[in-house]
């Protein structure tokens, strides 16, 4: 099994310090990232809290490239549950027709939910990234295998979301 690596840089275009293992204690900002392989979820706050950013391998020369809202990265973790054929089921408790997905869904409202709130879902396999805006924009939330409840830190809990 090959090693998965992520390198954080304080400055844009891969400059500045990059050898910090304790994110909160050693650098005040993160403006560029280089990932050699794997999937990582970055968090704006310590202890895996705050806005989430899910990244795949590649180079991110500034925080806007990973759709960051600012240059704050305080914790991160490797996403281990990646599947080539993910599955998702709607598990809403409110009256609605159940839905399911096994591919990218740019707008959930158009796909299978007609109510104004999504309360829960079950990830059957793999990992999914839930976005609070259509077409893969806005805040992100990583959903992994098993039944998950999530709370959005947004003002709006509408179902205009994308996976």
Phi and psi in degrees as a GROMACS rama.xvg file:
@    title "Ramachandran Plot"
@    xaxis  label "Phi"
@    yaxis  label "Psi"
@TYPE xy
-82.9566  153.259  UNK-2
-75.3409  138.321  UNK-3
-100.414  135.607  UNK-4
-134.857  140.206  UNK-5
-132.126  135.235  UNK-6
-121.471  124.531  UNK-7
-99.6567  140.074  UNK-8
-123.664  141.199  UNK-9
-70.3371  -32.1559  UNK-10
-108.868  165.082  UNK-11
-67.7399  160.191  UNK-12
56.6678  35.2394  UNK-13
66.4467  41.0822  UNK-14
-118.045  165.255  UNK-15
92.1371  -177.715  UNK-16
-63.3552  145.699  UNK-17
-141.875  10.1697  UNK-18
-109.946  30.7069  UNK-19
-96.4905  125.085  UNK-20
-94.9311  -26.2006  UNK-21
-102.429  97.5591  UNK-22
-59.2359  -46.2643  UNK-23
-68.1848  -37.5158  UNK-24
-81.998  -22.5618  UNK-25
-116.331  -17.4561  UNK-26
-140.614  145.705  UNK-27
-89.2255  -17.3299  UNK-28
-151.931  162.529  UNK-29
-136.705  115.411  UNK-30
-112.396  -12.8866  UNK-31
-152.558  151.913  UNK-32
-140.541  141.232  UNK-33
-123.943  122.751  UNK-34
-119.346  127.312  UNK-35
-85.5083  -28.9281  UNK-36
-167.656  167.768  UNK-37
89.5091  -177.631  UNK-38
-123.649  133.2  UNK-39
-127.684  148.589  UNK-40
-114.346  126.118  UNK-41
-102.229  147.349  UNK-42
-123.589  141.451  UNK-43
-70.2798  -23.7211  UNK-44
-120.831  161.488  UNK-45
-63.3513  164.069  UNK-46
59.7402  35.2661  UNK-47
59.4369  44.9458  UNK-48
-125.43  170.345  UNK-49
85.5062  -170.313  UNK-50
-58.0597  143.165  UNK-51
-110.495  145.412  UNK-52
-133.419  118.822  UNK-53
-99.0366  124.54  UNK-54
-122.713  147.234  UNK-55
-107.395  179.113  UNK-56
-60.0516  147.983  UNK-57
144.157  -173.541  UNK-58
-114.179  133.159  UNK-59
-122.156  97.0182  UNK-60
-72.0945  -17.5727  UNK-61
-153.098  163.893  UNK-62
-66.1879  -22.8443  UNK-63
-66.1276  -25.548  UNK-64
-68.6505  -25.3993  UNK-65
-102.517  19.8559  UNK-66
63.3953  29.4463  UNK-67
-70.5412  148.206  UNK-68
-89.8947  -17.4177  UNK-69
-161.365  -174.191  UNK-70
-96.2638  23.7818  UNK-71
-94.1949  119.068  UNK-72
-131.45  113.734  UNK-73
-113.518  -15.4931  UNK-74
-158.066  159.293  UNK-75
-155.126  159.883  UNK-76
-151.248  152.071  UNK-77
-76.9422  135.102  UNK-78
-87.8049  115.297  UNK-79
-98.8808  -17.8947  UNK-80
-100.243  62.7293  UNK-81
-101.079  131.198  UNK-82
-126.616  143.663  UNK-83
-71.2319  -16.6091  UNK-84
-135.25  76.8286  UNK-85
-70.8094  157.37  UNK-86
-137.539  150.527  UNK-87
-145.251  136.864  UNK-88
-125.228  142.842  UNK-89
-77.4111  130.133  UNK-90
-123.567  35.8243  UNK-91
-62.5329  143.678  UNK-92
-91.5495  -14.8852  UNK-93
-79.9927  154.788  UNK-94
-58.7827  121.72  UNK-95
-167.732  161.153  UNK-96
-83.6877  133.606  UNK-97
-64.028  150.37  UNK-98
-133.386  164.54  UNK-99
-149.255  160.226  UNK-100
-146.502  148.417  UNK-101
-136.221  16.7167  UNK-102
-151.215  179.218  UNK-103
-61.1837  140.84  UNK-104
-129.007  101.85  UNK-105
-66.8978  -29.7103  UNK-106
-143.955  112.373  UNK-107
-64.8908  -37.197  UNK-108
-54.9846  -47.3872  UNK-109
-70.7464  -23.4638  UNK-110
-78.6  -60.947  UNK-111
-158.798  3.18405  UNK-112
-110.664  131.794  UNK-113
-112.107  -13.1813  UNK-114
-81.4993  174.928  UNK-115
-93.7248  -3.19345  UNK-116
-138.738  143.976  UNK-117
-112.419  120.301  UNK-118
-96.3862  -31.6827  UNK-119
-164.025  165.826  UNK-120
-154.012  164.944  UNK-121
-119.668  121.447  UNK-122
-86.9027  113.694  UNK-123
-76.1546  -36.2452  UNK-124
-160.246  148.973  UNK-125
80.813  -158.776  UNK-126
-133.474  141.488  UNK-127
-123.617  148.978  UNK-128
-110.505  118.486  UNK-129
-95.1079  129.119  UNK-130
-110.038  146.429  UNK-131
-86.039  -0.670163  UNK-132
-128.55  152.769  UNK-133
-62.8977  162.112  UNK-134
58.8869  38.3311  UNK-135
63.5139  43.1563  UNK-136
-120.165  166.125  UNK-137
82.8307  -164.336  UNK-138
-59.6949  149.921  UNK-139
-118.075  151.01  UNK-140
-139.241  124.896  UNK-141
-85.4707  126.016  UNK-142
-114.202  131.544  UNK-143
-123.113  173.862  UNK-144
-47.7135  138.663  UNK-145
109.493  170.197  UNK-146
-76.8402  132.122  UNK-147
-129.083  136.839  UNK-148
-107.022  145.774  UNK-149
-140.076  151.953  UNK-150
-120.147  126.179  UNK-151
-84.4151  141.417  UNK-152
-95.0813  32.2811  UNK-153
-107.54  160.537  UNK-154
-71.9089  -29.3056  UNK-155
-110.848  127.041  UNK-156
-105.604  28.4294  UNK-157
-68.6201  163.678  UNK-158
-89.6725  12.2053  UNK-159
-74.3262  66.295  UNK-160
-118.329  166.621  UNK-161
-139.927  151.029  UNK-162
